[in-house]
């Protein structure tokens, strides 16, 4: 009688959430590295619900030292707390067994054989751009990072391979100090500004130099492309080292459908070397998607006049020369003016296309990204699923 009277006075007794409701909430939680629901990845070990609405969730981590353990706990807690009837949430963490990790790796690979490069397969819809330059110091990495950030900001799924093994700089410029997580023979890349990234700098202590010969460079690039779990990317950018060395040749062998984006400055000397670097496409049978002219003049801080610090016309000369060499039309995709904010963004790990999107440099970069992001993948190398019909 007293219970019924209390219920009448204060309302009905809160109903504990159902197991189905809690698991539906967990299905909205993505793993921070794999970017898939933890329920699909087999990461939910158990769900226990007490009559008073206390929910206890045990989650499997892929490895014991998972760098995202706190982030996973936070996401799980927030999702379950939104379920009606939940009084509090308790999250416990466990670690997958070797067998569970093997099953996860096999699931993520989609049954494909290990060491297969997904971007080189005929059915791949990922647009792969190898960003090249003839010489160092033309801002190739800055262009790569800002293009990646701009493409991601437009809603595309983007990855960057820092293929400049000796002069790796992409992690700093993109603003990530995260480390990759290894699940069996698969590597989960960290993300920054919506972009997945992998670099040899993530595997070396401090600022230690990498002293490798050609075969080791090829092996590292192969691992970056085959062993890293990239997911379904719309665009993959490869930041190549300057020149026409081992890495450029390895890219042509490992990802023959990669298109070359040549970065130069207006300076005649830089343009000549950039044209030489782009001409490798003739030997490797790759397509040159276009030319980007970086450092194309500096606006005077006291007037509107443009100061041509490195001269003019370098991008046009490279595009014209490559058009003659390849027998196709190679366009100039854009000209990026000198802007101190572009340099500052690289030092601070904050791409200028995100921090100052209306600046002249950011506007030029976003324009180039728009041209690359809307390009459709060509039919070359793709299976069309056509069966020839016999004539009788």
C-alpha positions as CSV (number, residue, x, y, z in Angstrom):
1,X,0.0,0.0,0.0
2,X,2.8,2.4,0.9
3,X,4.7,1.6,-2.3
4,X,1.5,2.3,-4.4
5,X,0.9,5.6,-2.5
6,X,4.5,6.7,-3.1
7,X,4.3,5.8,-6.8
8,X,1.0,7.8,-7.1
9,X,2.7,10.8,-5.4
10,X,6.0,10.8,-7.2
11,X,5.2,9.1,-10.5
12,X,6.0,5.7,-11.8
13,X,9.2,3.9,-10.9
14,X,11.9,4.4,-13.6
15,X,12.3,1.4,-15.9
16,X,15.8,0.1,-16.4
17,X,17.0,0.2,-20.0
18,X,16.9,-3.0,-22.1
19,X,19.9,-4.8,-23.4
20,X,18.8,-4.1,-27.0
21,X,18.6,-0.3,-26.3
22,X,22.1,-0.3,-24.8
23,X,23.6,-2.3,-27.6
24,X,21.9,0.0,-30.1
25,X,23.6,2.9,-28.4
26,X,27.0,1.1,-28.5
27,X,26.5,0.6,-32.3
28,X,26.8,4.4,-32.7
29,X,30.3,4.3,-31.1
30,X,33.1,4.2,-33.7
31,X,36.6,3.0,-32.8
32,X,38.8,6.2,-33.0
33,X,41.4,4.5,-35.2
34,X,39.4,2.0,-37.3
35,X,36.4,4.3,-37.7
36,X,33.9,1.5,-37.6
37,X,31.3,0.7,-34.9
38,X,32.8,-1.2,-32.0
39,X,29.8,-3.6,-32.2
40,X,30.8,-4.6,-35.8
41,X,34.4,-5.0,-34.7
42,X,33.6,-7.5,-31.9
43,X,34.9,-5.1,-29.3
44,X,31.9,-5.3,-26.9
45,X,32.6,-8.1,-24.5
46,X,29.6,-7.8,-22.2
47,X,26.7,-5.6,-21.1
48,X,25.2,-5.9,-17.7
49,X,22.2,-3.9,-16.5
50,X,21.1,-3.7,-12.9
51,X,17.5,-3.1,-11.9
52,X,18.3,0.4,-10.7
53,X,19.6,1.4,-14.1
54,X,23.4,1.0,-13.6
55,X,24.9,-0.2,-16.9
56,X,28.3,-2.0,-16.9
57,X,30.0,-2.4,-20.3
58,X,33.2,-4.3,-20.9
59,X,35.0,-3.4,-24.1
60,X,37.9,-5.3,-25.7
61,X,40.9,-3.2,-26.7
62,X,42.8,-4.4,-29.7
63,X,46.1,-4.2,-27.8
64,X,47.0,-3.7,-24.1
65,X,48.8,-0.4,-24.8
66,X,46.0,1.1,-27.0
67,X,46.6,4.8,-27.1
68,X,42.9,5.5,-27.5
69,X,41.7,3.6,-24.4
70,X,40.5,6.8,-22.7
71,X,38.8,8.1,-25.8
72,X,37.0,4.8,-26.2
73,X,35.8,4.9,-22.6
74,X,34.6,8.4,-23.0
75,X,32.7,7.6,-26.2
76,X,31.0,4.5,-24.7
77,X,30.0,6.4,-21.6
78,X,28.5,9.3,-23.5
79,X,26.5,7.0,-25.9
80,X,25.1,4.8,-23.1
81,X,24.2,7.7,-20.9
82,X,21.8,9.0,-23.5
83,X,19.7,5.8,-23.3
84,X,16.5,6.5,-21.3
85,X,16.5,4.8,-17.9
86,X,20.3,4.7,-17.5
87,X,21.3,6.0,-14.0
88,X,25.1,5.6,-14.5
89,X,27.6,3.9,-16.7
90,X,30.6,1.9,-15.7
91,X,33.2,1.0,-18.4
92,X,35.7,-1.8,-18.0
93,X,38.5,-2.6,-20.5
94,X,39.8,-6.0,-21.5
95,X,42.3,-7.0,-24.3
96,X,41.6,-9.1,-27.3
97,X,43.2,-12.6,-27.5
98,X,45.6,-13.4,-30.4
99,X,42.8,-15.3,-32.1
100,X,40.4,-12.4,-31.8
101,X,43.0,-10.0,-33.3
102,X,43.5,-12.4,-36.2
103,X,39.8,-12.5,-36.8
104,X,39.6,-8.7,-36.7
105,X,42.4,-8.3,-39.1
106,X,40.9,-10.8,-41.5
107,X,37.5,-9.0,-41.2
108,X,39.1,-5.6,-42.0
109,X,40.9,-7.0,-45.0
110,X,37.7,-8.3,-46.4
111,X,39.1,-11.8,-46.9
112,X,41.9,-10.4,-49.1
113,X,45.3,-11.9,-48.9
114,X,47.9,-10.1,-46.8
115,X,50.3,-7.7,-48.4
116,X,47.9,-6.7,-51.1
117,X,47.8,-3.0,-51.9
118,X,44.1,-2.1,-52.2
119,X,44.7,1.0,-54.3
120,X,46.4,-1.0,-57.0
121,X,43.4,-3.3,-57.5
122,X,41.3,-2.9,-60.7
123,X,38.2,-2.2,-58.7
124,X,39.6,0.5,-56.5
125,X,37.8,3.8,-56.6
126,X,40.4,5.7,-54.6
127,X,42.1,8.5,-56.5
128,X,45.8,8.3,-55.8
129,X,48.0,11.4,-56.3
130,X,51.7,11.3,-56.1
131,X,52.9,14.8,-55.2
132,X,56.3,15.3,-56.8
133,X,58.9,18.1,-57.3
134,X,62.2,18.3,-59.0
135,X,64.1,19.9,-56.1
136,X,63.6,20.4,-52.4
137,X,62.4,23.7,-50.9
138,X,59.5,24.4,-53.2
139,X,56.8,23.7,-50.6
140,X,55.7,20.3,-51.8
141,X,54.9,19.0,-48.3
142,X,53.0,22.2,-47.4
143,X,50.9,21.8,-50.6
144,X,50.3,18.1,-49.8
145,X,49.1,18.7,-46.2
146,X,46.9,21.6,-47.1
147,X,45.3,19.8,-50.0
148,X,44.6,16.8,-47.8
149,X,43.0,19.0,-45.1
150,X,41.0,20.9,-47.7
151,X,39.7,17.7,-49.2
152,X,38.8,16.3,-45.8
153,X,37.0,19.5,-44.9
154,X,34.9,19.0,-48.1
155,X,33.7,15.7,-46.7
156,X,36.0,13.3,-48.5
157,X,37.8,10.4,-46.8
158,X,41.5,11.3,-47.2
159,X,44.8,9.6,-46.4
160,X,48.4,10.8,-46.7
161,X,51.5,8.7,-47.1
162,X,54.7,10.6,-46.1
163,X,56.8,8.8,-48.7
164,X,59.7,11.2,-48.2
165,X,61.5,8.7,-46.0
166,X,64.7,10.8,-45.5
167,X,63.0,14.2,-45.1
168,X,59.7,13.3,-43.4
169,X,57.7,16.3,-42.2
170,X,54.0,15.5,-42.7
171,X,53.1,14.6,-39.1
172,X,54.3,18.0,-37.8
173,X,52.7,19.9,-40.6
174,X,49.4,18.0,-40.2
175,X,49.4,18.4,-36.4
176,X,49.6,14.8,-35.2
177,X,51.9,13.4,-32.6
178,X,50.0,10.1,-32.4
179,X,51.6,6.7,-32.9
180,X,50.2,3.9,-35.0
181,X,48.7,0.9,-33.3
182,X,49.5,-2.6,-34.6
183,X,46.9,-5.3,-34.7
184,X,48.5,-8.5,-35.9
185,X,50.2,-7.5,-39.2
186,X,47.9,-4.6,-39.7
187,X,48.8,-1.0,-38.7
188,X,46.2,1.5,-37.6
189,X,47.2,5.0,-38.7
190,X,46.6,8.1,-36.5
191,X,44.4,10.9,-37.8
192,X,44.6,14.7,-37.6
193,X,42.2,17.2,-39.0
194,X,40.1,14.4,-40.5
195,X,43.1,12.9,-42.4
196,X,44.7,9.5,-41.8
197,X,48.5,9.7,-42.0
198,X,51.5,7.4,-41.9
199,X,55.1,8.4,-41.8
200,X,58.5,6.7,-41.0
201,X,58.8,9.5,-38.4
202,X,56.2,7.7,-36.3
203,X,58.6,4.7,-35.9
204,X,61.9,6.5,-35.2
205,X,63.0,7.8,-31.9
206,X,63.1,11.6,-31.6
207,X,64.6,13.3,-34.7
208,X,66.8,10.3,-35.6
209,X,67.8,10.2,-39.3
210,X,66.9,7.3,-41.5
211,X,69.9,5.8,-43.3
212,X,68.6,3.3,-45.8
213,X,69.4,2.1,-49.3
214,X,66.9,1.6,-52.1
215,X,65.5,-1.9,-51.2
216,X,64.7,-0.7,-47.7
217,X,62.9,2.4,-49.0
218,X,60.8,0.2,-51.3
219,X,59.9,-2.1,-48.4
220,X,58.9,0.8,-46.2
221,X,56.6,2.2,-48.9
222,X,55.1,-1.2,-49.6
223,X,54.3,-1.6,-45.9
224,X,52.7,1.9,-45.8
225,X,50.4,0.9,-48.7
226,X,49.7,-2.7,-47.9
227,X,49.9,-3.1,-44.1
228,X,48.2,0.1,-43.0
229,X,44.5,-0.1,-42.6
230,X,43.3,2.9,-44.7
231,X,39.6,1.9,-44.9
232,X,37.6,3.2,-47.9
233,X,39.4,6.3,-49.0
234,X,38.2,8.8,-51.6
235,X,41.7,10.3,-52.1
236,X,45.2,9.1,-51.1
237,X,48.1,11.6,-51.4
238,X,51.7,10.5,-51.5
239,X,54.3,13.1,-50.5
240,X,57.3,12.0,-52.6
241,X,60.9,13.0,-52.0
242,X,62.4,15.5,-54.5
243,X,63.7,14.1,-57.8
244,X,63.4,10.9,-59.7
245,X,64.9,8.4,-57.3
246,X,64.0,5.0,-55.8
247,X,60.7,6.1,-54.2
248,X,59.3,7.6,-57.5
249,X,60.1,4.3,-59.2
250,X,58.6,2.2,-56.4
251,X,55.4,4.2,-56.5
252,X,55.1,3.5,-60.2
253,X,55.6,-0.2,-59.6
254,X,53.3,-0.5,-56.5
255,X,50.5,1.8,-57.5
256,X,50.7,2.1,-61.3
257,X,47.4,4.0,-61.4
258,X,48.8,6.8,-59.3
259,X,48.7,10.2,-61.0
260,X,51.5,12.7,-60.7
261,X,51.0,16.2,-59.3
262,X,54.0,18.4,-60.0
263,X,54.9,21.2,-57.6
264,X,57.2,24.0,-58.7
265,X,58.0,27.6,-58.1
266,X,58.1,30.4,-60.7
267,X,61.9,30.3,-60.8
268,X,63.4,29.1,-64.0
269,X,65.9,26.8,-62.3
270,X,63.2,25.2,-60.3
271,X,60.9,24.8,-63.3
272,X,63.6,23.0,-65.3
273,X,64.1,20.5,-62.6
274,X,60.4,20.1,-62.0
275,X,59.8,19.3,-65.7
276,X,62.5,16.7,-65.5
277,X,60.8,15.1,-62.5
278,X,57.4,15.1,-64.2
279,X,58.8,13.5,-67.3
280,X,59.4,10.3,-65.4
281,X,55.7,9.6,-66.2
282,X,56.6,8.8,-69.8
283,X,58.8,6.0,-68.7
284,X,56.4,4.7,-65.9
285,X,53.3,5.2,-68.1
286,X,51.6,7.3,-65.5
287,X,49.3,10.3,-66.0
288,X,50.3,13.8,-64.9
289,X,47.2,15.4,-63.4
290,X,48.6,18.9,-63.4
291,X,51.1,21.5,-62.2
292,X,50.9,23.6,-59.0
293,X,53.0,26.8,-58.9
294,X,53.9,27.6,-55.3
295,X,55.4,30.9,-54.0
296,X,53.8,32.7,-57.0
297,X,54.5,36.2,-55.8
298,X,54.1,38.0,-52.5
299,X,51.5,40.7,-51.8
300,X,53.3,43.9,-50.6
301,X,52.4,44.5,-46.9
302,X,52.1,48.3,-47.6
303,X,50.3,48.3,-50.9
304,X,48.4,46.0,-53.3
305,X,51.4,45.4,-55.6
306,X,52.5,41.8,-56.1
307,X,56.3,41.3,-55.6
308,X,57.6,38.5,-57.9
309,X,60.2,37.2,-55.5
310,X,61.0,34.1,-57.6
311,X,60.1,35.5,-61.0
312,X,57.1,34.5,-63.1
313,X,55.9,31.8,-65.5
314,X,57.6,28.7,-64.0
315,X,54.3,26.8,-63.7
316,X,53.4,27.6,-67.3
317,X,56.8,26.5,-68.6
318,X,56.6,23.2,-66.7
319,X,53.0,22.5,-68.0
320,X,54.0,23.4,-71.6
321,X,57.1,21.2,-71.4
322,X,55.3,18.3,-69.9
323,X,52.5,18.6,-72.5
324,X,55.0,18.4,-75.3
325,X,56.8,15.4,-73.6
326,X,53.8,13.4,-72.9
327,X,51.7,14.3,-75.9
328,X,48.8,15.3,-73.6
329,X,47.5,18.5,-72.2
330,X,49.0,19.1,-68.7
331,X,47.2,22.0,-67.0
332,X,48.3,24.5,-64.3
333,X,45.8,23.7,-61.5
334,X,46.6,26.8,-59.5
335,X,49.1,29.4,-58.3
336,X,49.7,29.8,-54.5
337,X,51.1,33.2,-53.4
338,X,53.7,33.5,-50.6
339,X,51.9,33.9,-47.3
340,X,53.6,33.8,-43.9
341,X,50.5,32.1,-42.5
342,X,51.1,29.1,-44.7
343,X,54.6,28.7,-43.2
344,X,53.3,29.3,-39.7
345,X,50.6,26.7,-40.2
346,X,53.2,24.1,-41.2
347,X,55.3,24.8,-38.1
348,X,52.3,24.7,-35.7
349,X,50.5,21.8,-37.3
350,X,47.5,23.9,-38.3
351,X,46.9,23.9,-42.1
352,X,46.2,27.4,-43.4
353,X,43.1,26.1,-45.3
354,X,41.5,25.5,-41.9
355,X,42.8,28.4,-39.8
356,X,42.6,31.2,-42.5
357,X,40.3,29.8,-45.2
358,X,39.8,33.2,-46.8
359,X,43.4,34.1,-47.2
360,X,44.8,34.2,-50.7
361,X,47.0,31.1,-50.2
362,X,44.2,29.1,-48.7
363,X,41.8,30.2,-51.4
364,X,44.2,29.0,-54.1
365,X,44.8,25.7,-52.3
366,X,41.1,25.0,-51.8
367,X,40.6,25.7,-55.5
368,X,43.2,23.1,-56.4
369,X,41.7,20.6,-54.0
370,X,38.3,21.2,-55.5
371,X,39.6,20.2,-58.9
372,X,41.3,17.1,-57.6
373,X,38.4,16.0,-55.4
374,X,35.8,16.2,-58.1
375,X,37.8,14.2,-60.7
376,X,36.3,10.8,-61.5
377,X,38.5,7.8,-61.6
378,X,39.3,6.7,-65.2
379,X,38.5,3.4,-66.7
380,X,42.1,2.4,-67.2
381,X,42.8,-0.8,-65.2
382,X,39.2,-1.2,-64.0
383,X,37.2,-4.3,-64.6
384,X,34.0,-3.4,-66.5
385,X,32.3,-6.8,-65.8
386,X,31.6,-7.3,-69.6
387,X,31.5,-10.8,-70.9
388,X,32.0,-11.3,-74.7
389,X,29.1,-13.0,-76.4
390,X,29.7,-15.7,-78.9
391,X,28.3,-15.3,-82.4
392,X,26.6,-18.4,-83.9
